[in-house]
Amino acid sequence: SQVNDKHVLTMGGSGTSGILRFRSGDQYFIVALGVHNYKRWVDVSTSLAGNDTATHIHPDYYTGGNLRAGVREEQRKDFDVTPQSGPMAGRRVEVHYTISEGNNLEANVIIH
């Protein structure tokens, strides 16, 4: 939902997550946010195809042996990526949790 110019992703507690999918022209990327073992985590995937939807990608974060599941388990509070190739080459995406503890987490997504 959107509240006061902020996009709000509401989750129920540990073991939950969600994905925000962004599109600009032919550039697609996702920001995945969640809580694992009562700690926040974040991931960014860039240079996606148009048919790579959040519904299609989300199960990867819970499939053992998958790279995305490994990122979830790292429980990062920040993520910063600048792709070197593909449609998003040179376009930086940053995610920083501004409130990373407690029950009402907040993160900024910055697209350069």
N, C-alpha and C positions, 0 to 999 in steps of 0.2 A: 504494500500500500504506500501511498505518498502522504506525508504529514509535514506541513511547514517547509516545503521545498526539500524534504529529505525522503529518500526511498527507505521504507522500513520493512525488514525481513524478520518476521516473528517466528521463533522456534520454541518448542516446549521444554527443553532441558538438555541434559547430556545425552549424546547419541543422536542428536538431530542436526540437520544441515539444510542448506538451500543454495540455489544458484541464481545469480543475476546474469542475464545474457545481454550483451551490448552489440549494436550494429551501427556502422557508419559506412554507407556505400557498400563496397564489397568486403569490408573488414568486419569480422565477427570475433568476439572473445567473450569469455565467461569469468566471473569472479565467484568462487565457491567459498562459503563461510559456514562454520559449524562449531559444535561443541563435542569434544571427544574426551571421555574420562574427566569430565568437569573442567576441561581447559579448552580455550578457543583454538581455532585453526583457520587458515586461509590458503587459498590457491588461486592462481590465475592461469588460464590456458588461452593462448592467442593463436591467430592464424587458423581459425576453424573454418570448415566448409559451411555453407548455408544450411545444410541439413543436419549439422551437429547441434541439436537442441539440448537444452538443460535436462529434459526428460531422458534423452538418450545417454548423456554423459554422467548424470548423477550416480547411477549404480556402480560406476567404476571406483568411486571413493569407498565402497564397501565390499569390493571383490579382492580377496586375498591374492597377493602377488602382483597386483596392478600398481603401476607407478603412481597413480592418483591416490590409491589407498595408503601408500608410503608417505606421501605428502601430508595426508590427513593425520597420520600418526606422529609426524614431526611437531605438530601443534605450534606452528609459527604464529607470531602475532603481527608480522610484517611480511610483505611480498613485493618485490620490485623486479620487473622484467622489461627488457627492450629487445624485441625480436630482431635478428639480423637478416632474416629472409622472409619471404611471403608477403601477403598484402599489408601486414602491419609492420614491416621492416622499419626500424628507427622510431617507432611510436612507443613511448614508454608508458607503462601502466604500473601504478603503485597502489598498494592497499596497506593502511596502517590502522591498527586498532587504537583508538584514542581512549577507550575504556576497555581494558582487557581482562578484568576480574569482576566477579559478581554475577548478578542475574540480568542486568541490562547493558549488554555490551554495545559499543559503538565503534564504527570503522569509517575511515575516509577512503574513497576510491578516487584517485587522481589520474587523469588521462592527459598526457602531454601530446 
